Amino acid sequence: MHWWLMNGPRSCAIAKADPMAEANGTVSWRMLQSEAERALAGASENPASDARRIIERASGNEGAQYVLGLDDLATERGVHYFDLMLERRVHGEPLQYVVGSWGFRHLDLLVDARVLIPRPETESVVEFALSELDALRASAPGRSLLAVDLGTGSGAIGLSLAFERERVEVWLTDASDAALAVARANLAGIGRAGTRVTIAAAGEWFAALPGDLRGSIDLIVSNPPYVADGDELPAVVRDWEPASALFAGADGLDDLRVIVAEAPEWLSPVGSLVVELAPAQAREFAELARHAGFDGVEIRQDLAGRDRTVVCRRGH
């Protein structure tokens, strides 16, 4: 039961909590932290971590300020926000959606149920994509490069490329108008690097791109849907994340087949394709890439040592 239900409405102010706080009907962030941990004990695998993220969001105290602010008395608005977030998390909504943003490499991204939650394995995909850009840059110093993030969702991959490398023009595509709205919001948050990013109108894969880009793209990178229709997913994924960004036919390869088949006509003669997929799909996709005309195909592992990315190169 919430503390305020037992003791009457929480009276909140910005001040240091004192021994009389509970008697006076006030509540500190530390007390709310304990309340959140108790409430989440049966709903979260890591209630202490989730409680901290909720308190950080509600209080505005992040990083080192979090501990320093635990004994501050909570504001009325902060308590209301805390209650709303805690209730959503207790009912199983992913923490990332509850707090409304999530860190991805160097970016803090808006995330909600319109897009997939950015995951650590996708950070590795970005790392491999950056390596491809660096190799292309070494072979053509001074030239501006062109990269496309197909099925961008929140914009995590494409915005990271623009943020972490200069002289790279980036296009973002997605079939979902709702996802593109999230990507636009995140684009606004990356500062000057955002001037090198273009968000295409909603469209399926390469159909979203203007025809004059054919044959000129240096890098295509994608984290497409790759879950087979019959595969079991954790309830927190199945019940909350957009199915259109997860499922891709009987074997999960429907969208990957489209991408690898059409990519060669859009890439430059020495361009690269980098895709994320399920570990069990890596070898089959690598063969598809070779049949499509890629002469340099490598399977790369994520931080857990699982086949997660395939890098396909032309002109190697």
C-alpha positions in Angstrom: 0.0 0.0 0.0 1.3 3.5 -0.8 2.6 5.5 2.1 0.2 8.3 1.5 -2.8 5.9 1.6 -1.7 4.9 5.1 -0.9 8.4 6.3 -3.1 10.8 4.3 -2.0 12.9 1.4 1.7 13.4 1.0 2.7 17.0 1.8 5.7 17.7 -0.3 8.4 20.4 -0.4 12.0 20.9 -1.4 13.8 20.5 1.8 15.9 18.1 3.8 13.8 15.4 5.5 13.9 15.4 9.3 12.8 12.9 12.0 9.4 14.7 12.1 8.8 14.3 8.3 6.5 11.2 8.6 4.6 12.7 11.4 4.1 15.9 9.4 2.8 14.0 6.4 5.8 14.7 4.2 7.8 12.1 2.3 11.4 11.9 1.2 12.7 10.3 -2.0 14.4 7.7 0.1 11.0 6.6 1.5 9.6 6.5 -2.0 12.6 4.4 -3.1 11.8 1.8 -0.4 8.1 1.9 -1.3 9.0 1.2 -5.0 11.3 -1.7 -4.2 8.6 -3.3 -2.1 6.0 -2.8 -4.8 8.3 -4.2 -7.5 9.5 -7.2 -5.6 7.2 -9.5 -7.5 7.0 -7.6 -10.8 10.6 -7.0 -11.7 13.8 -9.1 -11.9 15.7 -6.2 -10.4 13.4 -4.1 -8.2 16.2 -2.0 -6.8 17.5 -0.9 -10.2 14.0 -0.2 -11.5 13.1 1.8 -8.4 16.2 3.9 -8.8 15.4 4.7 -12.5 11.8 5.7 -11.5 13.1 7.9 -8.7 15.7 9.5 -10.9 13.0 10.3 -13.5 10.5 11.6 -10.9 13.0 13.7 -8.9 15.3 14.8 -11.7 18.3 13.7 -9.6 20.5 11.5 -11.8 24.0 10.1 -11.5 25.9 11.4 -8.5 23.0 13.7 -7.6 20.7 10.7 -7.0 22.3 9.7 -3.8 22.7 13.3 -2.6 19.0 14.0 -3.2 17.5 10.9 -1.5 16.8 12.7 1.7 15.2 15.7 0.0 11.5 16.0 0.4 9.6 15.1 -2.7 7.6 17.7 -4.6 3.9 17.2 -5.1 4.4 16.9 -8.9 7.3 14.5 -8.4 5.2 12.2 -6.1 2.3 12.2 -8.7 4.8 11.3 -11.5 6.3 8.6 -9.3 2.9 7.1 -8.5 2.0 6.9 -12.2 5.3 5.3 -13.2 5.3 2.8 -10.4 1.8 1.7 -11.2 2.7 1.2 -14.9 5.8 -0.8 -14.0 4.0 -3.0 -11.5 1.5 -3.9 -14.2 4.3 -5.2 -16.4 5.1 -2.3 -18.8 8.8 -2.3 -19.7 10.8 0.1 -17.6 12.1 1.9 -20.7 8.6 2.9 -21.7 7.7 3.8 -18.2 10.6 6.3 -17.8 10.2 7.4 -21.4 13.8 7.4 -22.4 16.8 5.1 -22.6 20.5 5.4 -23.1 22.0 4.1 -26.3 25.7 4.5 -26.8 26.2 8.4 -26.5 22.5 9.2 -26.9 19.5 9.5 -24.6 16.6 8.4 -26.7 12.9 8.9 -26.3 11.3 5.5 -26.4 7.6 4.4 -26.1 5.3 1.7 -27.4 5.6 3.1 -31.0 9.1 1.7 -31.3 11.3 -1.2 -30.2 13.4 -0.7 -27.1 17.1 -0.1 -28.0 19.2 -3.1 -26.8 22.9 -3.6 -26.1 23.3 -6.0 -29.0 22.3 -3.2 -31.4 25.1 -1.1 -29.9 27.5 -3.7 -31.3 25.8 -3.4 -34.7 26.5 0.4 -34.6 30.2 -0.4 -33.8 30.5 -2.6 -36.9 28.8 0.0 -39.0 31.2 2.7 -37.8 34.1 0.5 -38.7 32.8 0.2 -42.2 32.5 4.0 -42.5 36.0 4.4 -41.2 37.4 1.9 -43.8 35.6 3.8 -46.5 36.9 7.1 -45.2 40.4 5.8 -45.3 40.1 4.8 -48.9 38.5 8.2 -49.9 39.7 10.9 -47.5 37.8 14.1 -47.6 34.7 12.7 -49.3 31.4 13.0 -47.5 29.8 9.5 -47.0 26.2 8.5 -47.4 24.6 6.1 -44.9 21.0 4.8 -44.7 19.3 3.3 -41.6 16.5 1.1 -43.0 13.7 0.6 -40.5 15.1 3.1 -38.1 12.4 2.9 -35.3 13.6 5.3 -32.6 16.5 6.3 -34.8 19.1 4.7 -32.5 21.4 3.4 -35.2 21.2 6.2 -37.8 21.4 9.0 -35.2 24.4 7.3 -33.6 26.2 7.2 -36.9 25.6 10.9 -37.5 26.5 11.8 -33.9 29.7 9.8 -33.8 31.1 10.5 -37.2 31.5 13.8 -39.0 31.1 14.2 -42.8 28.5 11.5 -43.0 25.1 12.2 -44.4 22.4 9.8 -42.9 19.0 8.9 -44.2 16.4 7.3 -41.9 13.5 5.2 -43.2 10.6 3.3 -41.6 7.3 2.0 -42.8 5.6 3.3 -39.6 4.6 7.0 -39.4 4.4 6.6 -35.6 8.0 5.3 -35.4 9.2 8.2 -37.6 7.6 10.6 -35.2 9.7 9.2 -32.4 12.8 9.4 -34.7 12.1 13.0 -35.4 11.9 13.8 -31.7 15.2 12.1 -31.1 16.7 13.9 -34.1 16.0 17.2 -32.4 18.1 16.1 -29.4 21.4 15.4 -31.1 22.3 19.0 -31.8 24.4 20.1 -34.8 24.9 16.5 -36.0 21.2 16.5 -36.8 21.8 18.9 -39.8 23.3 15.9 -41.6 20.2 13.6 -41.1 17.2 13.3 -43.4 14.1 11.4 -42.4 12.3 10.0 -45.4 8.5 9.7 -45.8 7.1 6.5 -44.5 7.7 3.6 -46.9 8.7 -0.1 -47.0 12.5 -0.5 -47.1 14.1 0.9 -50.2 10.7 2.2 -51.5 11.1 5.0 -49.0 14.2 6.4 -50.6 14.4 8.8 -53.6 15.5 7.0 -56.8 18.5 9.2 -57.3 20.3 7.6 -54.4 20.6 4.3 -56.3 24.2 3.3 -56.7 25.5 6.0 -54.4 25.0 4.8 -50.8 28.2 3.9 -49.0 26.6 2.1 -46.1 23.2 0.5 -45.5 22.5 -0.6 -41.9 19.4 -2.2 -40.6 17.9 -3.9 -37.5 14.8 -5.3 -39.3 12.1 -7.6 -37.9 13.6 -11.1 -37.6 11.5 -13.1 -35.2 9.8 -16.1 -36.7 6.0 -16.0 -36.4 5.8 -19.0 -34.2 8.6 -18.1 -31.9 7.9 -17.6 -28.2 8.9 -14.2 -26.7 9.0 -13.0 -23.1 5.7 -11.5 -22.2 7.3 -8.1 -21.6 8.3 -8.1 -25.3 5.3 -9.8 -26.8 2.7 -7.8 -24.9 4.3 -4.3 -25.2 6.6 -3.9 -28.2 5.3 -3.3 -31.7 4.7 -6.7 -33.4 5.3 -5.1 -36.8 8.9 -4.4 -35.8 9.4 -8.0 -34.4 7.9 -10.6 -36.6 9.0 -11.5 -40.2 7.3 -14.6 -41.5 7.6 -18.4 -40.9 11.4 -18.3 -40.5 11.9 -14.7 -39.5 13.8 -14.0 -42.8 11.1 -12.3 -44.9 12.4 -8.8 -44.5 16.1 -9.8 -44.4 15.6 -11.4 -47.8 14.2 -8.2 -49.3 17.0 -6.1 -47.9 19.9 -8.3 -49.1 18.3 -8.8 -52.6 17.8 -5.1 -53.2 20.8 -3.6 -51.4 23.3 -4.1 -54.3 21.5 -1.8 -56.7 21.5 1.0 -54.0 25.0 0.6 -52.8 28.1 2.2 -54.3 30.6 -0.2 -56.0 32.5 -0.5 -52.7 29.5 0.0 -50.3 28.7 -2.2 -47.3 25.5 -3.7 -45.9 25.4 -4.3 -42.1 22.4 -6.1 -40.6 21.3 -7.4 -37.2 19.6 -10.8 -37.0 19.0 -13.8 -34.8 22.1 -16.0 -34.2 20.4 -19.0 -35.9 19.9 -17.0 -39.0 23.5 -15.7 -39.5 24.8 -18.5 -41.7 21.8 -18.7 -44.0 21.8 -14.9 -44.4 25.5 -15.0 -45.2 24.8 -17.4 -48.1 21.9 -15.2 -49.3 24.4 -12.3 -49.4 26.9 -14.2 -51.4 24.2 -15.2 -53.9 23.2 -11.5 -54.1 26.7 -10.6 -55.3 28.5 -9.5 -52.1 32.1 -10.8 -52.3 33.1 -10.0 -48.7 30.7 -11.5 -46.1 31.6 -11.7 -42.4 29.5 -12.9 -39.4 30.2 -10.9 -36.2 29.4 -11.6 -32.6 27.7 -9.5 -30.0 29.1 -8.9 -26.5 27.6 -12.2 -25.3 29.5 -14.1 -28.1 26.5 -14.8 -30.2 26.3 -14.4 -34.0 24.4 -11.2 -34.2 25.6 -9.1 -37.2 26.5 -9.9 -40.8 28.7 -7.4 -42.6 28.4 -7.7 -46.4 30.8 -5.7 -48.7 30.9 -5.0 -52.4 34.2 -4.7 -54.3 36.3 -6.6 -51.8 
